[in-house]
Amino acid sequence: MVCRTLLAFFLAGSLWGQVAIDKRVVLVGFQAADGRFVTGVDAARIRVPAASSLLSLAMDAQPRRIVLLIDGSGSMKQSWPHVLALCRVFLSCLSAGDQVALEVFAQKHQTLLPYTSDLSLVDRQLTTLPVPGSQEAYRQRGRTTRMSTALEESLASNTAFQSGDAILLVSDGNVNQERRRDRSEEQLLRRGIRLFFAKVPDGRLYEEDSTLVKEPASYAEAARRNRVMWGPRLAEHLALSTGGAIIEPWVAAFVQTGRIDAALLPEAAHHAGVQACALIRHVYRVELEFPAPLTKPFPFAIDLADEGGKRSGIRALYPRFLMPRPVQ
């Protein structure tokens, strides 16, 4: 009896002395100033939150499942040829084993293709989409633009989403205000889904001839006005908070050429498609350990130092919050 009591006391003391830990794997991308994905990152250069320990770093280029979510509203009419070009370049850069679902939205959200590895089928389906602003487009998808609703319906319909999957949102961000709180961010964070926002030129930048664009100063002014609109702010916020990226064709082309003019539109679409593919397909798996389970959303930050230990010019793409694990 005495032995049993001592044994029970010893076990209880051992268990009491144990501290529960929380191990997490975070997907992190590293992006250079020209939009390229950065390879060859050394674990010794990564700075993680003081409340955590870095256990391991590994490159992850495994097959991805990606939702290609395209804004088909009327404001996309002038940009439509370049939207299709961007999407086709993106599809051409994917690898064997990748799966793509094709969805389009305006007032209504439509799933045109569920996940498929037949990327040529996705390409052919793109050609069947009615041009935004046409009567057929209005008939199919309505006249207003509901980005938040589209994201929520996409998440609800894709129950097979897994951590590491991505949504590539192609839009000018010109949406109608939805008078309710967006509910997609928490779902994206909890399910480990990254959102990438390919922001195409706003249709207001074009003259009557869609091959011409206004002067860069006018573009800058339109961009400034557009930045305070609700749509771009939501998409940009979701991209940054989920570990995705904002991909602007104008910026991608400007970095390569130093120019902003209409002749760059096809080239800009190409650069943006390649950039989106690289950032979605390639990522690092950063394994972290926390001394105790997370009980509330944890503001997360990660940085990459240069060889001298100072902050480098390379941008880290990572989820801004780590969420508590669901209660079993």
Rosetta blueprint (number, residue, H / E / L):
1 M L
2 V H
3 C H
4 R H
5 T H
6 L H
7 L H
8 A H
9 F H
10 F H
11 L H
12 A H
13 G H
14 S H
15 L H
16 W H
17 G H
18 Q L
19 V L
20 A L
21 I L
22 D E
23 K E
24 R E
25 V E
26 V E
27 L E
28 V E
29 G E
30 F E
31 Q E
32 A L
33 A L
34 D L
35 G L
36 R L
37 F E
38 V L
39 T L
40 G L
41 V L
42 D L
43 A H
44 A H
45 R H
46 I E
47 R E
48 V L
49 P L
50 A L
51 A L
52 S L
53 S E
54 L E
55 L E
56 S E
57 L E
58 A E
59 M E
60 D E
61 A L
62 Q L
63 P L
64 R L
65 R E
66 I E
67 V E
68 L E
69 L E
70 I E
71 D E
72 G L
73 S L
74 G H
75 S H
76 M H
77 K L
78 Q L
79 S L
80 W H
81 P H
82 H H
83 V H
84 L H
85 A H
86 L H
87 C H
88 R H
89 V H
90 F H
91 L H
92 S H
93 C H
94 L L
95 S L
96 A L
97 G L
98 D L
99 Q E
100 V E
101 A E
102 L E
103 E E
104 V E
105 F E
106 A L
107 Q L
108 K L
109 H E
110 Q E
111 T E
112 L E
113 L E
114 P E
115 Y E
116 T E
117 S L
118 D L
119 L H
120 S H
121 L H
122 V H
123 D H
124 R H
125 Q H
126 L H
127 T H
128 T L
129 L L
130 P L
131 V L
132 P L
133 G L
134 S L
135 Q H
136 E H
137 A H
138 Y H
139 R H
140 Q H
141 R H
142 G L
143 R L
144 T L
145 T L
146 R L
147 M H
148 S H
149 T H
150 A H
151 L H
152 E H
153 E H
154 S H
155 L H
156 A H
157 S H
158 N L
159 T L
160 A L
161 F L
162 Q L
163 S L
164 G L
165 D L
166 A E
167 I E
168 L E
169 L E
170 V E
171 S E
172 D L
173 G L
174 N L
175 V L
176 N L
177 Q L
178 E L
179 R L
180 R L
181 R L
182 D L
183 R L
184 S H
185 E H
186 E H
187 Q H
188 L H
189 L H
190 R H
191 R H
192 G L
193 I L
194 R E
195 L E
196 F E
197 F E
198 A E
199 K E
200 V L
201 P L
202 D L
203 G H
204 R H
205 L H
206 Y E
207 E L
208 E L
209 D L
210 S L
211 T L
212 L L
213 V E
214 K L
215 E L
216 P H
217 A H
218 S H
219 Y H
220 A H
221 E H
222 A H
223 A H
224 R H
225 R H
226 N H
227 R H
228 V L
229 M L
230 W H
231 G H
232 P H
233 R H
234 L H
235 A H
236 E H
237 H H
238 L H
239 A H
240 L H
241 S H
242 T H
243 G L
244 G L
245 A L
246 I E
247 I E
248 E L
249 P H
250 W H
251 V H
252 A H
253 A H
254 F H
255 V H
256 Q H
257 T H
258 G L
259 R L
260 I L
261 D L
262 A H
263 A H
264 L H
265 L H
266 P H
267 E H
268 A H
269 A H
270 H H
271 H H
272 A H
273 G H
274 V H
275 Q H
276 A H
277 C H
278 A H
279 L H
280 I H
281 R H
282 H L
283 V E
284 Y E
285 R E
286 V E
287 E E
288 L E
289 E E
290 F E
291 P L
292 A L
293 P L
294 L L
295 T L
296 K L
297 P L
298 F E
299 P E
300 F L
301 A L
302 I L
303 D E
304 L E
305 A E
306 D L
307 E L
308 G L
309 G L
310 K L
311 R E
312 S L
313 G L
314 I L
315 R E
316 A E
317 L E
318 Y L
319 P E
320 R L
321 F E
322 L E
323 M L
324 P L
325 R L
326 P L
327 V L
328 Q L
